[in-house]
Amino acid sequence: MTPDAIRIVSQLRQDFYSLFATAIGVPVRISGKSYISNSAIASWVDDQQRLNYLNIYPYLAPDKFIPERPFILRIAINKSAGRFTRAKQGEICKGLNQDWDFELTLLPEELLDFLPWIVGLVNSHNRGGQPFVEEPPHPMSLQVANVGLWKNAWTQKANFVATHYKSVAPDGFISDYSLERIN
């Protein structure tokens, strides 16, 4: 990533995690590493004493080789929880929350707008998966898993930018793996 992209994602991550910790209503721990990268993650223990986590990372980002690459972020909640670090020592925890996970792919300028929506989604699952019907702050498309649960969503703008970039990528090809793990 370019130094500017690194600075932006670090600042957005710090702002989002701080506001999330205030809004969620339970103690939130912000630590320095996740399975995806060396980036900070926010974790908390829910009402059922399950460890949950949230990670914000670049889905696509400009770098020194392709500076025109778009900047798209992803919020992952409990994604690949089996690879997560252990709970804080002394914290009552019955294990990782593997009952649900969710990813939202969006543009950096949309991130903070989604804070109340993400808090509502997390609180909905904390209350036993009560229906969550809050309108998102930006139009998005939900991808529903075969069990009828949301697993993945893209804002319309992020989807447009990524689709357009894939169609005009400088090398003509971008693998799904490289899109997922650019960091």
Summary of the structure (lengths in Angstrom):
residues: 183
radius of gyration: 16.4
end to end distance: 6.7
largest distance: 51.5
contacts: 521
relative contact order: 0.16
helix: 34%
strand: 24%
